Amino acid sequence: MTLSYFLYTLNDADIKSTIRQYMGTSQQVTDFAEEFVRRKQFDTDPNVKISGPATPKRR
């Protein structure tokens, strides 16, 4: 089982805690944990509205 599959089985708080234990507490790790939770919520709840940077437009 990979780390990503394992994380997917956890609740949001446990995901963040486990990522910090494995990868540390840098801002990049925190950003990764937040994005992982955000994407997991999107995958598991179709009513979740995702906010964030818009996809760049192609020219």
PLY file of the C-alpha trace (Angstrom):
ply
format ascii 1.0
element vertex 59
property float x
property float y
property float z
element edge 58
property int vertex1
property int vertex2
end_header
0.00 0.00 0.00
1.37 3.41 -0.90
1.27 6.41 1.39
-1.36 8.11 -0.75
-3.72 5.13 -0.57
-3.20 4.92 3.19
-3.87 8.63 3.63
-7.07 8.32 1.64
-8.47 6.00 4.33
-7.96 8.57 7.13
-10.06 11.52 8.25
-8.82 15.04 7.48
-7.11 15.70 10.82
-5.33 12.34 10.75
-4.20 12.96 7.18
-2.51 16.20 8.19
-0.96 14.64 11.29
0.38 11.62 9.40
1.85 13.76 6.63
3.64 15.89 9.23
5.02 12.74 10.91
6.35 11.33 7.64
7.46 14.51 5.88
8.07 17.18 8.50
6.53 20.57 9.20
7.75 22.84 6.41
5.37 25.16 4.58
5.61 22.90 1.52
4.47 19.91 3.57
1.59 21.92 5.04
0.56 23.02 1.54
0.71 19.42 0.32
-1.46 18.23 3.22
-4.04 20.95 2.62
-4.19 20.15 -1.09
-4.44 16.41 -0.44
-7.40 16.94 1.90
-9.01 19.33 -0.58
-8.74 16.84 -3.42
-9.94 13.97 -1.25
-13.01 15.98 -0.29
-13.67 16.73 -3.94
-13.40 13.04 -4.84
-15.64 11.84 -2.03
-18.30 14.58 -1.82
-19.79 15.92 -5.05
-21.33 18.85 -3.13
-17.96 20.26 -2.06
-17.18 23.50 -3.85
-13.49 23.93 -4.59
-12.09 27.43 -4.31
-8.61 28.39 -5.27
-6.56 29.52 -8.20
-8.31 29.32 -11.54
-6.90 27.15 -14.26
-4.73 29.26 -16.57
-6.37 30.10 -19.88
-4.78 28.86 -23.04
-3.83 31.35 -25.69
0 1
1 2
2 3
3 4
4 5
5 6
6 7
7 8
8 9
9 10
10 11
11 12
12 13
13 14
14 15
15 16
16 17
17 18
18 19
19 20
20 21
21 22
22 23
23 24
24 25
25 26
26 27
27 28
28 29
29 30
30 31
31 32
32 33
33 34
34 35
35 36
36 37
37 38
38 39
39 40
40 41
41 42
42 43
43 44
44 45
45 46
46 47
47 48
48 49
49 50
50 51
51 52
52 53
53 54
54 55
55 56
56 57
57 58
